[in-house]
Amino acid sequence: MPEPLHTRSCNSQEGCPAFTPEQVQAYISEVPDWFSDDDTTTIARTFHFNDFQDAIVFVNKVAGLAEKQRHHPNIFVHNFSKVTVSLTTRSIGGLSDNDFVMAAKIDNIL
């Protein structure tokens, strides 16, 4: 990977193939707290906070980032202080560079 993921920007993936399992493994090492599902179409991470308010502040920051990058994750708030974020590139039916860029940027929010 030419430059750190968190310094890159998301771009159109239209027409690009989804990452292979080997590509997913190479990229996931750049965001070690994230995991991929068995069919390597999604990556996710669960974040733990002290309380509901901290969780919602984080969700709002992720939402702002997603709008700027034009790449929107699924966000789940559960057990009042946990937030699970999952990423996939819907337009190609799997993972792309954008998912790992967003994961690194979300990690930097903390």
C-alpha positions in Angstrom: 0.0 0.0 0.0 1.6 3.3 -1.1 0.6 5.6 1.7 -1.1 5.0 5.1 -4.8 4.3 4.8 -5.9 7.0 7.2 -4.3 9.7 5.0 -6.2 8.5 1.8 -9.6 9.4 0.6 -12.5 7.2 -0.6 -13.2 7.3 -4.3 -15.6 5.6 -6.7 -15.3 1.9 -6.9 -17.9 1.5 -9.6 -16.8 -1.2 -12.0 -14.0 -2.4 -9.8 -14.0 -6.0 -8.7 -14.4 -6.8 -5.0 -11.3 -7.7 -3.1 -10.2 -11.3 -3.1 -9.7 -13.1 0.3 -5.9 -12.6 -0.2 -6.3 -8.8 -0.7 -8.6 -8.7 2.4 -5.9 -10.4 4.5 -3.2 -8.0 3.2 -5.3 -4.9 4.1 -6.8 -6.2 7.4 -3.3 -6.1 8.8 -3.4 -2.3 8.5 -6.4 -2.1 10.7 -5.7 -4.9 13.2 -8.7 -4.3 15.5 -11.1 -5.0 12.7 -12.2 -8.4 11.5 -13.7 -9.8 8.3 -16.6 -12.1 8.0 -16.2 -15.6 6.6 -16.9 -14.7 3.0 -14.7 -11.5 3.2 -17.5 -9.2 2.1 -17.6 -7.1 5.3 -15.3 -5.9 8.0 -16.4 -4.8 11.4 -15.2 -3.6 14.8 -17.0 -3.1 18.1 -16.0 -0.1 20.2 -16.7 0.1 23.9 -17.5 3.4 25.7 -18.1 4.4 29.3 -21.7 5.4 28.7 -24.5 6.0 26.2 -23.5 9.7 25.7 -19.9 8.8 24.7 -21.2 6.2 22.3 -23.5 8.7 20.6 -20.8 11.3 20.3 -18.7 8.7 18.6 -21.6 7.7 16.3 -22.0 11.3 15.3 -18.3 11.7 14.5 -18.4 8.6 12.3 -21.5 9.9 10.6 -19.7 13.2 9.8 -16.7 11.3 8.5 -18.9 9.1 6.3 -20.6 12.1 4.8 -17.2 13.7 3.9 -15.9 10.5 2.4 -19.2 9.5 0.8 -18.8 6.0 2.1 -21.4 5.0 4.7 -21.0 2.2 7.2 -23.7 0.3 9.1 -23.6 1.5 12.7 -25.2 -0.4 15.6 -25.5 0.9 19.1 -26.1 -1.9 21.6 -25.9 -2.5 25.3 -26.1 1.3 25.7 -22.3 1.7 25.5 -21.1 -0.4 22.6 -21.0 0.6 19.0 -20.4 -1.9 16.2 -19.4 -0.4 12.8 -19.4 -2.6 9.7 -18.2 -1.7 6.3 -18.7 -3.0 2.8 -18.8 -1.5 -0.7 -22.4 -2.2 -1.7 -21.9 -1.1 -5.3 -19.5 -4.0 -5.9 -20.9 -6.5 -3.5 -17.8 -6.8 -1.3 -14.8 -5.1 0.1 -12.8 -2.4 -1.6 -10.0 0.0 -0.7 -12.6 2.4 0.6 -13.7 0.1 3.4 -10.1 -0.1 4.8 -9.6 3.6 4.3 -12.8 4.3 6.3 -11.7 1.8 9.0 -8.4 3.5 9.5 -10.1 6.9 9.6 -12.6 5.7 12.1 -9.8 4.3 14.3 -8.3 7.8 14.2 -11.5 9.3 15.6 -10.6 7.8 19.0 
